[in-house]
Amino acid sequence: MFGSNLVVSKKWAEDHKLSAASTYKEKLAALKGANIAITAAGGANDQLVRYLSLQAGLNADRDLAMITIPETAAMLTAFSAGRVDGLSVSSPTSNSAVRDFGGFTLFNLATGDIPEM
């Protein structure tokens, strides 16, 4: 099982009319134009965002921005300050983004949000 999740701010989710009831396709479509923090270019988080982009029919290098922030504490700071729309990271950092910084879990791989993974 792939261990990363994708969390976005609640504001971003609301602006894109996403909720817990949103479909997989609706969540994928909303990725266009997003600024997503990843821990390393070419790493697992990068690969997850690229995979989701392909599923959405997007080009990750053109249709959204992946911002490399290697330290998870710095990633959470950028997220809480609104400098990134979301982050691709594993637990417990993804849980902290939701619990402590008002995040919305867009894709939780541990619960099967992405059937292929």
C-alpha positions as CSV (number, residue, x, y, z in Angstrom):
1,M,0.0,0.0,0.0
2,F,1.2,3.5,-0.9
3,G,1.7,5.5,2.3
4,S,1.1,9.1,1.3
5,N,-2.0,11.2,1.4
6,L,-3.1,14.4,-0.3
7,V,-4.5,17.1,2.0
8,V,-5.7,20.5,0.9
9,S,-6.9,23.5,2.9
10,K,-10.6,23.6,3.7
11,K,-10.9,27.0,2.0
12,W,-9.4,25.5,-1.2
13,A,-11.8,22.5,-1.0
14,E,-14.8,24.9,-0.5
15,D,-13.6,27.2,-3.4
16,H,-13.6,24.0,-5.6
17,K,-17.0,22.8,-4.2
18,L,-15.5,19.7,-2.7
19,S,-16.8,17.8,0.2
20,A,-16.5,14.3,1.7
21,A,-19.3,13.3,-0.7
22,S,-17.3,14.4,-3.8
23,T,-16.5,11.7,-6.3
24,Y,-13.0,10.6,-7.2
25,K,-13.4,12.3,-10.6
26,E,-14.6,15.6,-9.1
27,K,-11.5,15.6,-6.7
28,L,-9.2,14.8,-9.6
29,A,-10.6,17.6,-11.8
30,A,-10.1,20.1,-9.0
31,L,-6.3,19.6,-9.1
32,K,-5.9,21.9,-12.1
33,G,-4.1,25.0,-11.0
34,A,-3.3,23.7,-7.5
35,N,-0.1,24.4,-5.6
36,I,0.9,21.2,-3.9
37,A,3.9,20.8,-1.5
38,I,6.0,17.7,-1.9
39,T,9.0,16.5,0.0
40,A,11.3,15.7,-2.9
41,A,11.3,15.9,-6.7
42,G,11.1,12.4,-8.0
43,G,10.1,11.0,-4.6
44,A,7.0,9.1,-3.6
45,N,5.0,12.3,-3.0
46,D,6.0,13.6,-6.4
47,Q,5.0,10.3,-8.0
48,L,1.6,10.4,-6.3
49,V,0.8,13.9,-7.5
50,R,1.9,13.0,-11.0
51,Y,-0.2,9.8,-11.0
52,L,-3.3,11.7,-9.9
53,S,-2.6,14.4,-12.5
54,L,-2.5,11.7,-15.2
55,Q,-5.7,10.2,-13.9
56,A,-7.3,13.7,-14.2
57,G,-6.0,14.1,-17.8
58,L,-3.6,16.8,-16.6
59,N,0.1,17.5,-17.2
60,A,1.7,17.8,-13.7
61,D,4.4,20.1,-15.2
62,R,2.0,22.4,-16.8
63,D,-1.4,22.2,-15.1
64,L,-0.4,22.5,-11.5
65,A,2.6,23.4,-9.4
66,M,4.6,21.1,-7.2
67,I,6.6,22.9,-4.6
68,T,9.5,21.0,-3.0
69,I,9.7,21.5,0.8
70,P,11.9,18.8,2.2
71,E,11.1,19.3,5.9
72,T,7.6,18.4,7.0
73,A,7.6,21.2,9.7
74,A,8.3,23.8,7.0
75,M,5.7,22.2,4.8
76,L,3.1,22.6,7.5
77,T,4.1,26.2,8.1
78,A,3.7,26.9,4.3
79,F,0.3,25.1,4.4
80,S,-1.0,27.0,7.5
81,A,0.1,30.3,6.0
82,G,-1.7,29.6,2.7
83,R,1.5,29.6,0.7
84,V,0.5,26.2,-0.8
85,D,-3.0,24.8,-1.4
86,G,-2.2,21.4,-0.3
87,L,0.5,18.9,0.6
88,S,1.3,15.3,-0.4
89,V,2.8,13.6,2.6
90,S,2.3,10.5,4.8
91,S,0.9,10.3,8.3
92,P,1.3,11.7,10.9
93,T,2.1,14.9,9.0
94,S,-1.1,14.6,6.9
95,N,-3.1,14.0,10.0
96,S,-1.6,17.1,11.6
97,A,-2.5,19.2,8.6
98,V,-6.1,18.2,9.1
99,R,-6.3,18.3,12.9
100,D,-4.1,21.3,13.6
101,F,-4.2,23.4,10.5
102,G,-7.8,23.0,9.1
103,G,-6.9,20.7,6.3
104,F,-9.3,18.6,4.2
105,T,-8.2,15.1,3.2
106,L,-8.6,15.0,-0.6
107,F,-7.1,11.5,-1.0
108,N,-6.5,9.1,1.9
109,L,-4.7,6.1,0.5
110,A,-4.9,4.1,3.7
111,T,-8.7,4.1,3.4
112,G,-8.7,3.1,-0.3
113,D,-9.5,6.5,-1.9
114,I,-7.4,5.5,-4.9
115,P,-8.6,2.0,-5.9
116,E,-5.5,1.2,-7.9
117,M,-3.2,1.8,-4.9
